Amino acid sequence: MPADDGAESRAGTTISVASAGSASSAGSPDRWKSSATSAGQRLDVYLAKVYKTSRNQAAGWIHAGLVAVGDKFAKPGLKLQGGEWISCEPLAPSQEGRVEPEPGSLVVLFEDQEIVVLDKPAALAVHPGAGRTSGTLANRLLAAYPEMAQVGGPGRPGIVHRLDLGTSGVLVAARTRRAHQALAEAFAQRAVKKTYLAIVFGAPADAVGTMTAPIARNPQRRKEMTVLLTGRPAETGYRVLATAANISFLELTPVTGRTHQIRVHLKHIGHPIVGDPLYGEARWRDLEKVRRKPFEEFDRPALHAWRIEFRHPTTGRPCRFEAPIPDDIQNLWRQATAQDLPLSG
């Protein structure tokens, strides 16, 4: 169990400082009450001191939803008041250790000495995490670009943003520290524009709109996010590109970058993504038997990161990259509607 300034009190018990990650390996989160001397400190700075680790590592735990202050998940920049109950489930050392290079295919859309832009296939994790120590995009990147070992945080060489496991599409990685820093700042300042494509159940009432519901981790199911009034602000724009056979093809532009944001927002407005195992609701079960097959056989969220736009981290020139719509999404639409997707190919 961690301690601030050498010791913290938890229900009258003195607890000693532990090494980062030791608690999660025991299977339960640390929980303690912050001292009065912590007042005014940023949460990420405070956790870094408590766990004797880096501020980036502490911020990573917070962004991953592994830290709560009181009963709320917080931001790294939260200023502590002192006396709050804090719970933390730091990643085990095995999850944050050195990523080993592994051979594997990469679909490169663009590369230069500073960045590489990829088309990530569905079912490939971006970096190691809980229960996964190898077989990720990060492992393949290190095999192709060994210099990335010196770029980025623990377990995430070159990675500046991520896509969910089942999401396909465009992703940019940094080959140098200066590119990593510039891209990380661009994402933090919302200077990167991302455009996604998705097939959803039903049709939104408005052809163009914005979803603004706040998002937080589901207090009952920690693997899921949900809409909560106490959540972090989240905004996603959408445009209906086509509707047929009670499904729709949408273009989506997230302004913020919350975990599972697009998937949660679409479920919240009543139009979950086809194939989504967490939020999709398997509405195909209500269809006539003859129409079920393409939905029943589609085994991942029908969500694709189609386009990314940003300024090059060193030259400043505008960059725009697109990843072609994968065959499985095109085939899903074609089989379900007997039509071709707009923007196909």
SETIMAR-739849 format. One record per atom (N, C-alpha, C): x, y negated, z negated; residue in one letter. Coordinates in steps of 0.02 Angstrom, whole numbers, padded with zeros to 5 digits, always signed. Example, Ala and Ser with C-alpha at 12.3 -4.5 7.8 and 13.67 -1.06 7.14 Angstrom:
BEGIN
+00660+00284-00390A
+00615+00225-00390A
+00660+00165-00390A
+00642+00112-00354S
+00684+00053-00357S
+00645-00002-00394S
***
This chain:
BEGIN
+00042+00060+00000M
+00000+00000+00000M
+00044-00062+00000M
+00027-00112+00041P
+00070-00171+00046P
+00061-00218-00013P
+00106-00265-00019A
+00099-00316-00070A
+00128-00381-00047A
+00098-00436-00067D
+00121-00503-00051D
+00163-00529-00108D
+00221-00559-00092D
+00266-00584-00144D
+00285-00529-00194D
+00293-00467-00169G
+00315-00414-00213G
+00259-00374-00244G
+00203-00406-00260A
+00147-00369-00290A
+00082-00407-00280A
+00028-00370-00272E
-00039-00399-00268E
-00083-00358-00315E
-00138-00389-00337S
-00183-00351-00381S
-00242-00324-00342S
-00260-00262-00357R
-00319-00232-00327R
-00356-00198-00384R
-00411-00228-00406A
-00450-00201-00462A
-00405-00188-00523A
-00358-00234-00535G
-00315-00229-00593G
-00256-00184-00586G
-00246-00155-00526T
-00191-00109-00514T
-00135-00143-00477T
-00073-00133-00497T
-00016-00161-00462T
+00004-00115-00405T
+00013-00142-00346I
+00032-00101-00289I
+00097-00127-00261I
+00138-00083-00234S
+00204-00102-00210S
+00205-00107-00135S
+00255-00140-00109V
+00263-00150-00037V
+00278-00084-00003V
+00242-00071+00051A
+00254-00011+00091A
+00282-00031+00159A
+00314+00016+00192S
+00338+00002+00260S
+00280-00001+00307S
+00287-00040+00361A
+00233-00048+00409A
+00213+00019+00437A
+00148+00031+00439G
+00122+00091+00470G
+00113+00149+00422G
+00139+00144+00360S
+00135+00202+00316S
+00065+00218+00295S
+00022+00167+00288A
-00045+00180+00263A
-00087+00217+00315A
-00082+00196+00378S
-00124+00228+00428S
-00105+00301+00436S
-00043+00318+00425S
-00024+00388+00431S
-00056+00429+00376S
-00076+00396+00322A
-00110+00432+00268A
-00184+00440+00283A
-00210+00405+00334G
-00277+00416+00357G
-00329+00367+00331G
-00310+00316+00293S
-00359+00267+00268S
-00327+00198+00268S
-00368+00146+00277P
-00341+00078+00280P
-00315+00055+00211P
-00267+00011+00211D
-00248-00024+00150D
-00302-00076+00135D
-00313-00089+00070R
-00360-00142+00052R
-00335-00174-00013R
-00330-00240-00013W
-00305-00275-00071W
-00332-00346-00071W
-00322-00379-00126K
-00345-00448-00135K
-00285-00495-00131K
-00289-00544-00087S
-00232-00590-00078S
-00225-00635-00140S
-00163-00656-00151S
-00150-00698-00209S
-00163-00771-00194S
-00166-00811-00246A
-00177-00883-00237A
-00120-00915-00198A
-00060-00886-00202T
-00003-00916-00167T
-00007-00907-00092T
-00053-00865-00068S
-00060-00855+00004S
-00103-00910+00037S
-00134-00952-00003A
-00177-01005+00024A
-00140-01048+00074A
-00171-01060+00132G
-00142-01102+00183G
-00100-01065+00234G
-00084-01001+00221Q
-00044-00963+00269Q
-00087-00935+00325Q
-00059-00932+00385R
-00091-00898+00440R
-00094-00823+00425R
-00148-00791+00447L
-00156-00720+00434L
-00099-00678+00464L
-00079-00693+00526D
-00026-00652+00556D
+00041-00662+00520D
+00056-00722+00499V
+00117-00736+00462V
+00116-00699+00394V
+00059-00703+00362Y
+00050-00671+00297Y
+00060-00595+00303Y
+00027-00564+00352L
+00033-00491+00361L
+00105-00470+00378L
+00138-00512+00419A
+00207-00496+00437A
+00251-00493+00374A
+00239-00539+00328K
+00277-00540+00265K
+00258-00480+00221K
+00194-00467+00216V
+00170-00413+00174V
+00198-00345+00196V
+00197-00334+00262Y
+00219-00269+00288Y
+00293-00268+00310Y
+00327-00324+00300K
+00397-00330+00320K
+00406-00309+00394K
+00367-00342+00436T
+00369-00328+00507T
+00368-00394+00546T
+00364-00390+00611S
+00364-00450+00652S
+00294-00481+00655S
+00293-00545+00668R
+00229-00579+00675R
+00191-00553+00736R
+00227-00538+00791N
+00194-00510+00850N
+00160-00444+00835N
+00194-00402+00796Q
+00165-00338+00778Q
+00102-00348+00737Q
+00105-00392+00688A
+00047-00406+00646A
-00011-00434+00688A
+00004-00479+00734A
-00048-00507+00777A
-00079-00453+00821A
-00038-00404+00842G
-00063-00349+00881G
-00114-00308+00843G
-00101-00296+00778W
-00150-00259+00737W
-00215-00299+00733W
-00210-00365+00725I
-00269-00406+00718I
-00310-00405+00783I
-00276-00414+00840H
-00311-00412+00905H
-00344-00344+00917H
-00314-00291+00890A
-00341-00224+00900A
-00400-00209+00854A
-00419-00257+00812G
-00475-00246+00766G
-00458-00203+00706G
-00395-00202+00687L
-00372-00159+00632L
-00366-00197+00566L
-00384-00262+00568V
-00377-00304+00508V
-00443-00340+00496V
-00466-00340+00434A
-00527-00377+00415A
-00513-00419+00354A
-00541-00479+00352V
-00538-00523+00294V
-00609-00527+00267V
-00620-00502+00207G
-00688-00494+00183G
-00721-00439+00224G
-00778-00454+00253D
-00812-00404+00295D
-00810-00424+00368D
-00764-00469+00387K
-00761-00493+00456K
-00692-00481+00486K
-00691-00463+00550F
-00628-00460+00586F
-00608-00530+00605F
-00544-00546+00600A
-00521-00615+00604A
-00472-00625+00661A
-00454-00688+00672K
-00404-00707+00721K
-00336-00713+00688K
-00282-00705+00726P
-00215-00712+00697P
-00204-00779+00663P
-00235-00833+00689G
-00223-00899+00663G
-00268-00918+00604G
-00308-00872+00579L
-00350-00887+00521L
-00309-00911+00462L
-00327-00967+00432K
-00293-00992+00373K
-00324-00961+00310K
-00284-00927+00271L
-00309-00896+00210L
-00324-00948+00156L
-00374-00932+00116Q
-00391-00976+00060Q
-00361-00952-00006Q
-00341-00888-00007G
-00317-00857-00069G
-00374-00824-00104G
-00364-00762-00126G
-00416-00726-00161G
-00462-00685-00116G
-00448-00683-00050E
-00490-00643-00005E
-00471-00569-00010E
-00521-00526+00001W
-00507-00455+00010W
-00485-00444+00081W
-00429-00410+00089I
-00402-00396+00156I
-00395-00321+00165I
-00417-00297+00222S
-00405-00226+00238S
-00366-00223+00303S
-00320-00176+00306C
-00277-00170+00365C
-00262-00096+00376C
-00268-00076+00439E
-00253-00008+00459E
-00197-00010+00511E
-00135-00023+00489P
-00080-00031+00537P
-00067+00032+00576P
-00047+00022+00638L
-00032+00080+00680L
+00028+00119+00652L
+00024+00184+00657A
+00079+00226+00634A
+00141+00213+00676A
+00200+00223+00647P
+00262+00211+00684P
+00264+00249+00750P
+00236+00309+00752S
+00238+00349+00813S
+00200+00315+00870S
+00153+00271+00851Q
+00113+00237+00902Q
+00147+00172+00926Q
+00198+00151+00890E
+00230+00088+00908E
+00304+00096+00924E
+00326+00158+00930G
+00396+00170+00942G
+00415+00156+01014G
+00476+00175+01030R
+00503+00163+01096R
+00465+00203+01149R
+00445+00170+01202V
+00411+00203+01258V
+00464+00235+01303V
+00455+00298+01317E
+00503+00333+01360E
+00482+00329+01433E
+00530+00318+01478P
+00513+00317+01550P
+00490+00386+01573P
+00439+00387+01614E
+00413+00449+01641E
+00397+00440+01715E
+00413+00489+01757P
+00396+00483+01828P
+00321+00482+01838P
+00299+00447+01889G
+00228+00444+01904G
+00217+00391+01958G
+00163+00399+01994S
+00150+00353+02050S
+00126+00285+02025S
+00144+00234+02062L
+00121+00166+02050L
+00098+00137+02117L
+00040+00105+02117V
+00017+00070+02177V
+00035-00003+02168V
+00088-00026+02201V
+00114-00094+02193V
+00083-00139+02246V
+00049-00191+02223L
+00019-00240+02268L
+00068-00296+02284L
+00113-00310+02236F
+00163-00363+02245F
+00217-00354+02193F
+00278-00372+02211E
+00331-00375+02162E
+00384-00425+02183E
+00415-00456+02134D
+00476-00495+02145D
+00520-00485+02084D
+00569-00528+02073Q
+00615-00517+02018Q
+00584-00532+01949Q
+00525-00565+01949E
+00495-00586+01886E
+00433-00545+01866E
+00394-00525+01915I
+00330-00492+01900I
+00319-00433+01947I
+00273-00389+01927V
+00248-00337+01971V
+00172-00335+01962V
+00135-00331+02018V
+00063-00329+02017V
+00042-00260+02042V
+00000-00227+02002L
-00018-00157+02015L
-00092-00148+02025L
-00109-00092+02057D
-00178-00069+02060D
-00183-00008+02015D
-00210-00017+01955K
-00214+00037+01906K
-00272+00084+01922K
-00259+00149+01926P
-00315+00195+01936P
-00354+00205+01872P
-00417+00226+01879A
-00456+00244+01820A
-00425+00305+01787A
-00437+00312+01722A
-00414+00369+01682A
-00339+00365+01665A
-00306+00309+01681L
-00236+00299+01661L
-00233+00244+01609L
-00211+00262+01548A
-00205+00212+01495A
-00148+00164+01512A
-00155+00101+01491V
-00104+00051+01506V
-00042+00062+01464V
-00050+00077+01399H
+00007+00086+01355H
-00010+00136+01300H
+00040+00163+01265P
+00026+00211+01211P
-00018+00180+01157P
-00057+00222+01125G
-00100+00201+01071G
-00119+00260+01029G
-00173+00252+00992A
-00195+00305+00946A
-00205+00371+00983A
-00167+00422+00962G
-00174+00488+00992G
-00142+00495+01060G
-00107+00444+01084R
-00076+00448+01150R
-00006+00417+01146R
+00045+00458+01156T
+00114+00433+01151T
+00150+00434+01218T
+00118+00463+01270S
+00150+00467+01335S
+00097+00470+01389S
+00119+00474+01452G
+00072+00480+01507G
+00034+00416+01522G
+00064+00358+01508T
+00030+00294+01519T
+00063+00255+01575T
+00030+00201+01595L
+00058+00157+01645L
+00125+00128+01622L
+00130+00112+01558A
+00193+00084+01530A
+00250+00133+01540A
+00237+00198+01530N
+00290+00248+01541N
+00313+00248+01613N
+00267+00244+01659R
+00284+00243+01730R
+00321+00179+01749R
+00299+00123+01720L
+00333+00060+01735L
+00406+00062+01714L
+00420+00091+01656L
+00490+00094+01633L
+00533+00137+01679L
+00503+00189+01707A
+00541+00231+01754A
+00559+00193+01817A
+00513+00150+01839A
+00524+00112+01901A
+00561+00047+01889A
+00552+00017+01829Y
+00582-00048+01813Y
+00614-00044+01743Y
+00674-00014+01737P
+00705-00003+01672P
+00715-00067+01632P
+00721-00124+01666E
+00733-00187+01631E
+00674-00206+01586E
+00616-00178+01598M
+00558-00194+01557M
+00565-00171+01485M
+00612-00127+01472A
+00622-00103+01403A
+00639-00161+01356A
+00666-00215+01383Q
+00685-00273+01343Q
+00633-00328+01345Q
+00574-00313+01373V
+00523-00365+01384V
+00459-00346+01347V
+00432-00391+01307G
+00368-00379+01273G
+00375-00348+01205G
+00317-00332+01174G
+00315-00306+01107G
+00325-00231+01103G
+00328-00204+01041P
+00339-00132+01031P
+00285-00091+01066P
+00306-00042+01103G
+00258+00003+01136G
+00223-00026+01197G
+00240-00087+01216R
+00205-00119+01272R
+00254-00154+01318R
+00302-00119+01345P
+00353-00152+01388P
+00322-00184+01449P
+00334-00250+01455G
+00311-00287+01513G
+00237-00303+01515G
+00199-00276+01468I
+00126-00283+01470I
+00104-00351+01442I
+00064-00388+01480V
+00039-00453+01457V
-00037-00453+01451V
-00070-00404+01481H
-00143-00395+01471H
-00157-00322+01486H
-00219-00301+01476R
-00234-00230+01484R
-00303-00220+01516R
-00314-00160+01540L
-00379-00138+01564L
-00398-00077+01524L
-00462-00068+01511D
-00485-00009+01476D
-00466+00054+01514D
-00462+00110+01479L
-00442+00173+01508L
-00480+00189+01572L
-00546+00182+01571G
-00586+00201+01629G
-00594+00148+01682G
-00566+00089+01670T
-00572+00034+01718T
-00514+00036+01768T
-00530+00030+01831S
-00478+00027+01883S
-00464-00045+01901S
-00409-00055+01938G
-00399-00121+01968G
-00334-00156+01953G
-00334-00220+01969V
-00273-00260+01971V
-00247-00278+01901V
-00181-00271+01893L
-00149-00285+01829L
-00079-00312+01843L
-00060-00365+01807V
+00006-00395+01816V
+00050-00379+01756V
+00113-00364+01768A
+00162-00351+01715A
+00224-00393+01727A
+00260-00407+01672A
+00319-00450+01675A
+00383-00409+01677A
+00430-00430+01719R
+00495-00396+01723R
+00549-00432+01683R
+00535-00494+01663T
+00584-00532+01624T
+00550-00563+01564T
+00591-00582+01515R
+00563-00612+01454R
+00530-00679+01469R
+00561-00718+01513R
+00532-00784+01527R
+00465-00777+01563R
+00459-00727+01606A
+00396-00716+01640A
+00343-00691+01590A
+00364-00648+01545H
+00318-00623+01494H
+00291-00680+01451H
+00335-00723+01429Q
+00314-00779+01386Q
+00267-00825+01424Q
+00283-00842+01486A
+00241-00888+01525A
+00173-00858+01539A
+00171-00794+01556L
+00107-00761+01570L
+00066-00754+01507L
+00097-00737+01451A
+00061-00731+01388A
+00029-00798+01370A
+00065-00852+01380E
+00038-00919+01366E
-00020-00935+01413E
-00013-00916+01476A
-00067-00929+01525A
-00131-00892+01506A
-00124-00829+01484F
-00183-00792+01462F
-00213-00824+01400F
-00171-00844+01353A
-00195-00874+01291A
-00231-00940+01304A
-00208-00977+01355Q
-00239-01041+01371Q
-00296-01035+01422Q
-00313-00973+01438R
-00367-00958+01486R
-00354-00989+01554R
-00290-00988+01573A
-00270-01015+01638A
-00266-00960+01691A
-00285-00900+01672V
-00286-00843+01719V
-00359-00827+01734V
-00377-00825+01798K
-00445-00808+01818K
-00448-00736+01840K
-00493-00698+01809K
-00503-00627+01825K
-00573-00617+01852K
-00579-00578+01905T
-00644-00563+01934T
-00652-00487+01938T
-00707-00463+01911Y
-00722-00392+01910Y
-00783-00377+01953Y
-00790-00314+01972L
-00849-00290+02007L
-00877-00232+01968L
-00943-00226+01965A
-00974-00172+01927A
-01041-00152+01958A
-01058-00089+01949I
-01125-00064+01965I
-01162-00054+01900I
-01221-00084+01894V
-01258-00082+01831V
-01328-00055+01844V
-01360-00033+01791F
-01430-00012+01796F
-01475-00073+01798F
-01527-00071+01840G
-01575-00126+01843G
-01548-00185+01881G
-01584-00241+01875A
-01565-00303+01909A
-01578-00362+01863A
-01527-00404+01849P
-01537-00463+01808P
-01592-00508+01837P
-01629-00541+01793A
-01684-00585+01816A
-01658-00642+01859A
-01599-00668+01842D
-01569-00723+01880D
-01511-00697+01922D
-01506-00719+01983A
-01454-00696+02028A
-01385-00720+02007A
-01383-00776+01972V
-01320-00804+01946V
-01332-00825+01874V
-01285-00810+01830G
-01294-00829+01760G
-01231-00823+01719G
-01238-00838+01655T
-01182-00834+01607T
-01205-00799+01544T
-01166-00752+01520M
-01180-00717+01458M
-01133-00745+01404M
-01161-00767+01348T
-01121-00802+01298T
-01126-00772+01227T
-01150-00712+01220A
-01159-00682+01153A
-01092-00668+01119A
-01086-00684+01054P
-01023-00671+01018P
-01013-00596+01006P
-00950-00575+01005I
-00933-00503+01002I
-00890-00488+00941I
-00904-00432+00908A
-00864-00409+00851A
-00860-00333+00854A
-00815-00305+00814R
-00812-00232+00810R
-00874-00207+00775R
-00901-00152+00799N
-00961-00122+00770N
-00944-00097+00700N
-00978-00121+00648P
-00960-00101+00579P
-00974-00028+00565P
-01018+00004+00604Q
-01033+00075+00593Q
-00991+00121+00637Q
-00974+00098+00698R
-00936+00140+00745R
-00875+00101+00768R
-00817+00114+00737R
-00758+00071+00746R
-00729+00073+00816R
-00746+00125+00855K
-00721+00127+00924K
-00761+00081+00970K
-00816+00055+00946E
-00859+00015+00988E
-00860-00058+00965E
-00874-00102+01013M
-00887-00172+00998M
-00962-00184+01005M
-00985-00239+00977T
-01056-00254+00981T
-01068-00329+00977T
-01127-00351+00992V
-01145-00421+00985V
-01167-00434+00914V
-01133-00481+00880L
-01149-00501+00812L
-01143-00577+00806L
-01187-00606+00767L
-01184-00679+00759L
-01119-00701+00727L
-01088-00656+00688T
-01025-00672+00655T
-00964-00655+00698T
-00976-00633+00760G
-00922-00613+00804G
-00885-00672+00834G
-00835-00657+00875R
-00796-00709+00909R
-00832-00732+00971R
-00830-00796+00986P
-00864-00821+01047P
-00840-00785+01109P
-00886-00770+01153A
-00869-00734+01215A
-00913-00759+01271A
-00883-00766+01330E
-00921-00793+01388E
-00902-00755+01451E
-00953-00732+01486T
-00944-00696+01549T
-00993-00722+01601T
-00968-00745+01657G
-01011-00765+01712G
-01025-00705+01757G
-01083-00706+01790Y
-01099-00651+01836Y
-01135-00678+01898Y
-01131-00639+01951R
-01168-00653+02013R
-01190-00586+02043R
-01254-00581+02060V
-01280-00520+02090V
-01262-00520+02164V
-01226-00470+02186L
-01206-00464+02256L
-01254-00421+02297L
-01285-00373+02263A
-01333-00329+02298A
-01374-00292+02246A
-01436-00276+02265T
-01481-00236+02223T
-01517-00185+02266T
-01520-00123+02244A
-01556-00071+02281A
-01565-00011+02235A
-01620+00025+02243A
-01633+00087+02207A
-01625+00079+02131A
-01646+00021+02106N
-01644+00006+02035N
-01574+00003+02005N
-01524-00012+02045I
-01457-00027+02021I
-01434-00090+02056I
-01384-00123+02027S
-01358-00186+02055S
-01282-00185+02057S
-01255-00220+02105F
-01183-00229+02113F
-01167-00301+02094F
-01127-00310+02042L
-01114-00376+02014L
-01042-00397+02022L
-01032-00463+02030E
-00966-00494+02023E
-00965-00527+01955E
-00912-00516+01916L
-00909-00540+01846L
-00845-00578+01834L
-00850-00634+01799T
-00792-00677+01785T
-00789-00692+01710T
-00751-00652+01672P
-00745-00665+01601P
-00703-00727+01588P
-00729-00772+01546V
-00691-00832+01527V
-00648-00817+01467V
-00675-00781+01419T
-00637-00758+01361T
-00614-00686+01374T
-00575-00659+01327G
-00547-00592+01338G
-00558-00546+01279G
-00619-00540+01256R
-00633-00496+01199R
-00632-00422+01221R
-00617-00379+01174T
-00616-00307+01188T
-00684-00284+01213T
-00684-00248+01270H
-00745-00220+01300H
-00797-00275+01317H
-00774-00336+01327Q
-00820-00393+01333Q
-00873-00383+01387Q
-00853-00367+01449I
-00900-00360+01503I
-00950-00304+01488I
-00925-00248+01464R
-00967-00190+01451R
-01019-00206+01396R
-00998-00240+01343V
-01043-00258+01289V
-01095-00310+01311V
-01072-00360+01348H
-01119-00412+01371H
-01172-00383+01417H
-01153-00339+01462L
-01202-00310+01508L
-01251-00265+01471L
-01228-00228+01423K
-01275-00189+01383K
-01323-00235+01345K
-01296-00289+01319H
-01336-00335+01279H
-01393-00366+01320H
-01383-00380+01383I
-01436-00409+01424I
-01480-00356+01457I
-01468-00293+01440G
-01511-00239+01464G
-01491-00209+01530G
-01428-00220+01552H
-01405-00193+01616H
-01336-00161+01607H
-01333-00106+01570P
-01268-00074+01557P
-01236-00046+01620P
-01170-00039+01617I
-01132-00014+01675I
-01144+00061+01684I
-01155+00080+01745V
-01163+00151+01762V
-01100+00189+01742V
-01109+00246+01710G
-01053+00289+01692G
-01016+00271+01629G
-01035+00217+01595D
-01000+00196+01535D
-01016+00243+01478D
-00966+00279+01450P
-00980+00328+01398P
-00999+00297+01331P
-00980+00234+01319L
-00996+00202+01256L
-01059+00159+01260L
-01067+00124+01315Y
-01120+00074+01320Y
-01169+00086+01377Y
-01161+00140+01415G
-01199+00149+01476G
-01269+00177+01468G
-01283+00209+01411E
-01349+00233+01394E
-01375+00290+01438E
-01336+00314+01486A
-01355+00371+01528A
-01427+00366+01553A
-01444+00308+01580R
-01513+00298+01604R
-01531+00343+01663R
-01481+00372+01695W
-01495+00416+01751W
-01539+00475+01730W
-01539+00492+01665R
-01580+00548+01642R
-01654+00536+01654R
-01675+00473+01661D
-01745+00458+01672D
-01764+00458+01746D
-01715+00468+01789L
-01729+00468+01861L
-01757+00535+01884L
-01788+00534+01942E
-01810+00597+01972E
-01749+00641+01983E
-01760+00706+01978K
-01704+00754+01981K
-01664+00746+02045K
-01696+00731+02100V
-01662+00726+02164V
-01614+00667+02166V
-01624+00617+02122R
-01583+00556+02122R
-01528+00557+02068R
-01527+00607+02026R
-01482+00607+01969R
-01409+00622+01986R
-01397+00663+02036K
-01331+00691+02048K
-01274+00640+02050K
-01279+00587+02091P
-01222+00541+02094P
-01206+00508+02027P
-01257+00495+01987F
-01247+00465+01921F
-01219+00516+01871F
-01246+00575+01873E
-01225+00627+01827E
-01152+00646+01837E
-01129+00644+01899E
-01060+00664+01916E
-01010+00607+01909E
-01034+00545+01901F
-00988+00488+01895F
-00964+00484+01823F
-00899+00495+01812D
-00874+00507+01744D
-00833+00451+01714D
-00844+00390+01736R
-00808+00333+01706R
-00850+00270+01718R
-00837+00217+01681P
-00875+00155+01694P
-00865+00131+01765P
-00918+00114+01799A
-00913+00088+01868A
-00893+00015+01865A
-00832+00004+01841L
-00805-00063+01830L
-00736-00067+01861L
-00724-00119+01900H
-00661-00125+01937H
-00635-00197+01931H
-00573-00203+01909A
-00540-00269+01907A
-00518-00286+01978A
-00556-00327+02011W
-00548-00337+02083W
-00495-00389+02100W
-00495-00445+02064R
-00451-00501+02083R
-00422-00534+02021R
-00360-00558+02027I
-00329-00598+01974I
-00295-00658+02006I
-00302-00716+01974E
-00273-00779+02000E
-00236-00815+01944E
-00175-00835+01957F
-00135-00870+01908F
-00078-00906+01943F
-00042-00947+01906R
+00018-00980+01934R
+00078-00937+01918R
+00121-00929+01967H
+00180-00887+01957H
+00219-00913+01897H
+00242-00868+01853P
+00272-00890+01789P
+00337-00930+01797P
+00371-00926+01853T
+00433-00964+01860T
+00430-01016+01916T
+00396-01001+01971T
+00392-01049+02026T
+00333-01096+02020T
+00282-01075+01983G
+00222-01117+01975G
+00174-01114+02034G
+00192-01077+02086R
+00147-01075+02144R
+00084-01034+02128R
+00027-01052+02158P
-00035-01014+02147P
-00029-00943+02175P
-00051-00895+02136C
-00050-00824+02157C
-00121-00796+02153C
-00138-00756+02201R
-00203-00722+02201R
-00194-00652+02230R
-00214-00602+02191F
-00206-00533+02212F
-00272-00496+02204F
-00285-00450+02251E
-00346-00410+02248E
-00329-00336+02254E
-00366-00295+02217A
-00360-00223+02221A
-00421-00196+02257A
-00414-00158+02311P
-00471-00133+02348P
-00520-00094+02304P
-00584-00099+02320I
-00634-00061+02282I
-00620+00014+02292I
-00613+00051+02238P
-00596+00122+02245P
-00653+00163+02276P
-00633+00219+02305D
-00681+00261+02341D
-00738+00285+02296D
-00723+00301+02233D
-00776+00330+02191D
-00833+00280+02180D
-00817+00216+02172I
-00870+00166+02163I
-00908+00156+02228I
-00872+00154+02284Q
-00907+00147+02348Q
-00953+00207+02361Q
-00929+00267+02346N
-00969+00327+02358N
-01030+00329+02311N
-01022+00307+02249L
-01078+00304+02203L
-01134+00261+02231L
-01116+00202+02254W
-01167+00157+02282W
-01199+00187+02344W
-01158+00215+02387R
-01183+00243+02450R
-01230+00301+02438R
-01213+00345+02392Q
-01255+00403+02378Q
-01319+00384+02343Q
-01315+00333+02300A
-01374+00313+02261A
-01423+00270+02301A
-01397+00232+02351T
-01439+00184+02386T
-01445+00196+02461T
-01403+00240+02488A
-01399+00252+02561A
-01378+00189+02597A
-01340+00146+02563Q
-01314+00085+02593Q
-01239+00081+02578Q
-01204+00040+02618D
-01133+00025+02604D
-01129-00034+02557D
-01078-00034+02515L
-01067-00090+02470L
-01045-00152+02509L
-01071-00211+02491P
-01040-00272+02516P
-00970-00277+02485P
-00923-00305+02521L
-00853-00311+02499L
-00817-00245+02502L
-00846-00193+02531S
-00815-00127+02528S
-00747-00128+02564S
-00701-00086+02540G
-00635-00081+02569G
-00585-00127+02536G
***
